[in-house]
């Protein structure tokens, strides 16, 4: 779903928060950066798609009181699927931070946009699908085939391009990429217009769910080494905000990481929270949340730098990142340790 004009959704400060959330232990590994001073909460604006269930940590942090716990007054700004709009909003100072795919952030970050990663939230939300009984059963079998994507710069397209390259297929000229709305990907496969498709949840999960026995998953973040052990979506903060407001940046990062930990342990309640943002039935939302690796959340540090460098190296292999770019140096430049 696209929303080209950002809409301020609602103030997420909750008086008192949730006793369950506020009484829960802080997840290990979130660091000991300076906390915000007691007093009036620090106001900031956080961008969110409003539709991406994999980023359930954002509304969960609001509903369960994690933002309040860490001294924040967070205003959530909804961008729908307009990634470029959210990126521009952070860079220009209209909002302070956002959350989205590391695979989508890396090119503009390489080009110098003033945004930095402070943490990562989860993994597992990109899927590659094909028709049951077809010849398309793995990445190698996609050579010469037509593949559906929702955007030629999408994280799903970038992910699959890398996997095709690793399977010995040139993603630039040995497959045919075709753009479709996510809800038409299944029909396009069944009509033979494309032989496979790739995208992120919840859209691609619903395509599978609505075509059980006819379509199946042949790859994705959950099943592909080393991606199945990585986080796919990062917390991105404006560079000057991270530098000049380190306590607030740390508080935001810590609140989202604690929310991710809560989601991992409370998928059904998290699904209930998301029903306010989605028409999808709660049991299906719960199924999607359980399928993701919400345990793959962590703050800035070596793990974040290593994972960002791995993604950058893979994107360099398919021409998204320039050949002369050093992935490790890029990772050092575009991550900032606000929790140390």
N, C-alpha and C positions, 0 to 999 in steps of 0.2 A: 504494500500500500504506500502510495507516494503522498507526501504533504510538503509542497514546495514553500509554504509560508509557515515558519515555526509558530507554534501556538503555546503560550504559557498555560500549562495544565492546571496546577494547583500548588499552593504552598504545602510543603511536606512536613512542616514542624508539627509534632504531635505533643500535646500537653501531657507530660508525664511519661509518654511512650508506653511500651508494653512491659508488664512485669516479667513475662517470660523472657523477652529479649534482654532487658536490662539486668536481669538476674543471672543470665547465662555467662559461663566463663568465656574469656577472650580466647579465641583460637590461637594456637601456638604459632610463632614465627612472624607476627605482625609488627615486631619492632618496638622500640621504646623512644620514638622521637618526641620532642616537646609537645605537650598537649595544649589546647587552647585555654587561656585564662578563664577563670570562673567569672560569670557575669553575663552580659547580653550575648546571645548566640551569634556566631559569625555567619553573615549572609553570603551565599554564593549561588550561582546558577549552574545546573548540571543538565547537559543534553542527553536525550534518550529517544530511541525510535518510537516508543509507545506501543510497538507491535512485536518486538523481538523477545520471545519467551526465554531464550537463552540468557537474556540480560535481566531476568527476574530479580536479581539482587538489587536493582535500583528501586522498584516499588516496595520490595521487601524491607529494604533499609529504612524507607519512609514509614511503612505501616507498622513495623515492629520496633520502631524507636531508636534504631542505631544511629541515625543522624543526630537526633536530639541528645543521645548519650554522649556523643563526642563534641557537643557544643556547637552544632551547626544548624543553621536555618537555611535549608536547601529548597530552591525553587526549581522544579523539574520542567524543562523545556522540551516539548515533543517535536520531532522532526520527521516522523514517519520513516520512509525509506530514503529520504533525501540526505545521503551521507555527505555530499559536497557542501550542502547547506550547513550541516552541523560542524564540519571542519572549518568553514569560513567563519562561522559564529564564534568558535573558540579562538581562532587566530586573530580575529579583529577585536576581541574583548567583549562581544555581546553576551557570551556565556564564559564560564571559567573552566569547564571540563566537560568531557563526554566519554562514552564507552562504546566500543565497536571492534570490528575485526582487525587484528594486527596485520593480516594479509592485505587489508584495504588501506591502512594507514601508511604503510612503508614507503610507497612511491612519493607521496607529498612530503613525507618526513625527509626522504633522501634529497628532495629538491629544496629543503630548507625552511619549510613552514615551522612557525615557532610554537610547537607543541611537543610535550615530552610524556613518555610512559612512566607511571608511578606504580603500576601493579597489573595483575592479570586475574580474571574472574572465573573462568570455566573452560571446558573443552567439549568437543564432540557434536557440534550442531550442523555440520555440512554433510550432505549425503549425495551419492551418485546412484542413479536408478536406471533400470532398463526393463524390457518386457520379459516376463517369465517364459522360458522355453526358447528364447532368441539366442543368437550367437554371441551377443554382448554379455559376457559373464565376468569380465575383469578389465583392468586398464589396457592390457595388451590387445584385447579384442576390439578396441575402439578405433584402431587405425583405419583411416578412410571413411569413417562414419560421420554422421551429422549429430551434433550434440546441442541440446537446448540449454540456454542460460537466461537469466533475467536481465543481465547487464554485462556488457563486454569488459567492464572493469570490476566485476563483482568478486568478492572473496572466494566464492565457489568456483568461478572460472579460473582464477589464479591458482587455487588449490589443484584443480584437475589438470591444468596445463603442466604443473610441476610433475604430477604423477605420470602423465603421458610421456613427458621427457625422460623420466626415470625408466619407463617401459620401452624406450627406444623409439618413440614416436615424436616427430616434430610438431608441436602444438600450433605452430604458425601456418603450416601448409599441408599437413597430413590428416587433419580433421576439418570439418566444416562447422563453425560455431554459428548458431542461430538464436536470435533473441525472441523470447515469448514471455508473457505474464506467467507468474508461477502457477496459477490455477489452470493454465492451459497446457502445461508441460506433459501431463499424463495423456491428454487427448492427442497431442502431437506425436507421442510415442506410439499410441495405439493405431493412429492413422498412417504410420510409417513416414511421417515428415521428418522425424528425427529418430535415432536409435537409442539415445541415452540422454540424460539430463542431470544437471547438478545445481543445487541451491541449498539454502539454509532453512532450518526450522523457524517457525512452525509450518511454513508453506509446503516444503518438500515432504515433511512428515505426513501432512494431510493428503497430499497426492498419493502417497503410498497407502495410507489408511483407507482412502476411498476407492482404491483399486487392488484390494487384497486378492491374491491369487492370479492377478494379471500383471502387476509390476512388482519388482523386488529391488532391494538394495545390493549393489555390486561393489561398493567402495565408499570411502568417506573418512571423516576424521576419527570415527570410533574404531575403525578396523585397519587403518594404515599405519605402519611403522615409519617414522617415530611419532607421527602426529597423534596417535591414540594416547600418548603419555604427555602431551603438551597442552597448554592453555591456548585458546584461539582468540579470545577477546580481551582487549586491554583497557585499562583506565588511562585516559589521556588528559593531561592538564596543560593549560597555557604556560609556556616557559617562564614568563615573568611572574605569573601567579605562583608557580612552584618555588621560584627563587625568593620572591618578596613576601610570600605568605606560607612559609613552610609548615607552621603548625596547622593551618587550615587545610593545606594539601595533604598532610599526614592524617588529619582527622577524617577527611573525605575518603582517603584510601583505606584507612583502617575500618571505617564504618561499612564500606562496600565489601571488604574481605570478610568481616564478621557476618554480614548478611549472606554472603555466598556460603559460608559455613553453616548458617542456619538453614538455608534452602536445601543443602545436601541432607540435613538431618530431619527436615520437615517438608517433604515434597508435596504432600496433600494440602497442607495449610498454605504453602506457596502457590499451589494451583488455585486455591480459593481466592487468594489475593489477585491473581492474574485475571480472574473472571471479570473484574471491573474494567479491564482493558481489551478483552477479547470475547467474541461470540462463541468461541470453541468451548465445548462441554468440559466441565471440570475433570472428569475421569481421563479424558484424552490429554488435557493439559498436564495432569499428574504423570501420565505415561511418558510424555515428552520430557518433562523435567527429570524423571528417573533415568531416562536414557542418556542424559548429558553427564559429563564428568565435573560436577561442581566441586569435587574435592581438589581439582587442579586450580587452586587460587593461591596467590602469594603476592608479597610486596616486592618493591624494587630490591635489587641485589644481583648476585651472580646468576641465579636461575633465570631471572627476567632477561638479563643481558644475553645469556647463552641461547635462550629460546628465540629472542628477537634476531640474533645473529644467524641462527639456523634458518629461520623464515627468510631473512634477507639473502642468504646464500642460495637458497632454492629459487627465489624470485630472480636472482641474477642469472641463474642457469637458463631461464626462459625469456630473458630480455626485458623483464619488467624493471629490474634494477640494473643500472649501467654496469658494464663489464669492469670498469676501472674502480668501482666502489668496493671498499674493503668492508665486508659484512660485520666483522668484529668492531672496527672503528665506528661504523654507523651505529651499532648497538650501544656503544659507549656514549656516543653523542646524543642519542635520542631517548635515553633512559635517565631518570634522576632518582636518587635515593632520598626519599622524604621520611622514611621510617628509621633510618640509621642514626 
